Amino acid sequence: MLEISRRSALRFLARTFGIFVPAVAMFPDIASGNQASRLKFEISKNAKGEFYWRLKAANGEPIATSEGYKAKASCRNSIDLIKRGAASATVRELP
């Protein structure tokens, strides 16, 4: 199995899904132990009334946040897309 760094994974999320990844996303190494199983998505509404998701690490710190979606179903679909595709996604290092 290919090991990727957290920085590479965050870059992938930001570039592929157009999501905001905080610069201070210092979270526990999810590759060790059961950390990955303790990640969670939370769905909320923003000030514009749009739905968005936030991915949180085991320690409760946000790792990534999505764009706003008008429909809750669209928000849920983007979560499902990440869940299905992230484990097998390739990583491309850009300059």
C-alpha positions in Angstrom: 0.0 0.0 0.0 1.3 3.4 -0.9 2.0 5.7 2.0 1.3 9.4 1.5 2.1 12.4 3.7 -0.5 14.5 5.4 0.6 17.5 3.4 0.1 15.6 0.2 -3.3 14.4 1.3 -4.4 17.9 2.2 -3.1 19.2 -1.1 -5.1 16.5 -2.9 -8.3 17.4 -1.1 -7.8 21.1 -1.7 -7.0 20.8 -5.5 -9.4 17.9 -6.3 -12.5 19.0 -4.4 -11.9 22.7 -4.2 -12.2 22.7 -0.5 -10.6 25.0 2.1 -7.9 23.3 4.1 -6.7 25.3 7.1 -3.0 26.0 7.2 -2.9 24.9 10.8 -4.3 21.5 10.0 -1.9 19.7 12.4 -3.8 16.6 13.4 -2.7 13.3 14.7 -1.2 10.9 12.2 -4.3 9.1 10.9 -2.2 6.4 9.4 -1.5 4.8 12.8 -3.9 2.9 14.9 -7.6 3.5 14.6 -7.3 7.2 14.1 -8.9 7.0 10.6 -12.0 5.3 12.0 -12.5 8.3 14.4 -12.6 10.9 11.6 -16.0 12.4 11.2 -17.9 14.6 8.8 -20.3 17.2 10.2 -22.9 18.9 8.0 -24.0 22.5 8.9 -25.5 25.5 7.3 -23.5 28.7 6.7 -24.8 32.3 6.9 -26.1 32.2 3.3 -28.2 29.1 4.2 -26.1 26.8 2.2 -25.1 23.3 3.4 -21.4 22.5 3.9 -19.4 19.7 5.5 -16.5 19.8 7.8 -14.1 16.9 8.3 -12.8 16.6 11.8 -9.9 14.7 13.2 -10.0 12.3 16.2 -9.1 15.2 18.4 -12.0 17.3 17.2 -10.0 19.7 15.1 -11.2 20.5 11.6 -9.1 19.1 8.9 -11.1 20.3 5.8 -14.2 22.3 4.9 -16.3 22.1 1.8 -17.8 24.8 -0.4 -21.4 25.7 0.2 -24.2 23.6 -1.4 -27.8 24.7 -2.0 -29.1 21.2 -1.5 -28.3 19.0 1.5 -28.3 16.0 -0.9 -25.5 17.6 -2.9 -23.5 18.1 0.3 -24.0 14.4 1.3 -23.0 13.3 -2.3 -19.7 15.1 -2.0 -19.0 13.3 1.3 -19.8 10.0 -0.4 -17.5 10.9 -3.3 -14.6 11.5 -0.9 -15.3 8.4 1.1 -15.3 6.2 -2.0 -12.3 7.8 -3.8 -9.8 9.0 -1.2 -8.3 5.7 -0.3 -7.4 4.8 -3.9 -6.6 8.4 -5.1 -3.3 9.1 -6.6 -1.1 11.9 -5.4 0.6 14.3 -7.8 3.3 16.6 -6.5 3.2 20.0 -8.2 5.9 22.7 -8.1 
